[in-house]
């Protein structure tokens, strides 16, 4: 598989909009293999830009404020530790989109920076610091 597969109500769905006849174990195995391939690509510096998921650590800051966490693959494999840089800001049409800047140290040893889309989900776009 070239994309993650979602298992829901006995059916396996993939992003292209189709369904597959697969067991839950086969789906989990395919997703684990794809996640491992993504981690390997991250470590070998295949790209300078990534789409990652944000997992904030609970009670990681002063007075229980969450100000750091992990950047992960879709399956949760850790790619980097991150810290928030500054407050949330609003952007886009009508300023409905809330975003927040972050900086990170990857498992590949490089420094990364990017933007987390706070109001749209738990994802971020990052790139390497030059």
N, C-alpha and C positions, 0 to 999 in steps of 0.2 A: 504494500500500500504506500501511496505517496502522501496521504493525508490521514489525519486522525479519524477514527470511526466512533460514532456514538451509539450506544446500546440503549434502546428505550422500548418498553413493552414488548419484549421478545423479538424486536427487529433491530438491525444494525443500519444506521444511516451514515452517509459520508457527505462532505461539504458540497459535492457537485450535484446533490439533490436526489441521488438514487438510494435504493435500499439493497442490502445484501442478506443472504441467508447464512448467518454465522452464529456460532455459539458465543456466549459471554466470555469464555476463556480464550477463544481465538481473537476476539476483539481486544481483550486486555493484552495478549501477547503481541499483536500488531502494534498497538499504541506504545507499549514499552520499548519495542525495537525502534520505532520512529523517534521516541524521546531520546533514546541512547544515541542515535545517529545525530540528532540536533546538538546534544552536549558535545559529541566528538567534533562536529563542525565548529562549534563555538571555541573549543580548546585549540583547534588547529588554525584559528584566525582566518576562516574562510570568507568572512564578510566583516565590514566595518559598521554595518547597520543591522539592527535586530528589532523584532517585534516580540516583546516578552510580557509576562504576567507578573503583577505586583502582589506580594504577600506580606502585609505588615505584621510585625511582631507585636504581640499584646504586651502592654506595660513595659515597653522598651526604653521609654524616655523619662524625663523628670515628671513627677506627680502623675504617673500613669499615662502621659501623652505618648501616642505612637508617632515616632519620628524616624524610624528606620525599619528595615525588613530585608526580604529576599526578592530577587528577580528570578523567575522560574520559567520552565517550559510549560506547555499546556498540562502535562501530566504531573507537574510539581517538582521536576528535577532542578536543583539549584544551579543558577548560572552566575549570580553575583550577590553581594551584600550592598544595600543602598541606604542613603540618607536623604531626607527631604532637604531642599534648598529654597527657603523662603516660603511665603504663604501661598494659598490657593489664589488663582486669578480667573477671571471670566473671559471667555473668548468666543468668537463665532457670531452667527446671526442672532441678534437679540440677547447676546451674552448669556445664553442658557448653558453653555458648556463650561464646566469647571475643570481647570488643569493645574498641575503642580510640577515644578522642576525637581529633578533629582540628580544625584551623582552616585556612582557605584564603583566598586572594585571587583572585577570579574574573577572567576576561577582560572582564567587564562593569564592573570597577572596584569592585565591592562586596566586603565581608568576609562570609565564610560560616563556619559551625561545624556540626559534626555528629558522627555515630557511624559508625565502620567496623566491619562484622561480619567480624572476622578469621577465625574458624573456619568460617564458612559460605560463604566465597567472597571475591572481591575487590570488594565493593561497599560503598557507604555511603549514608546518608540525610543530606542537609544542608539547612540553612535559613539565611536571611540574619541577620546581627547587626542588632539594632535600635538 
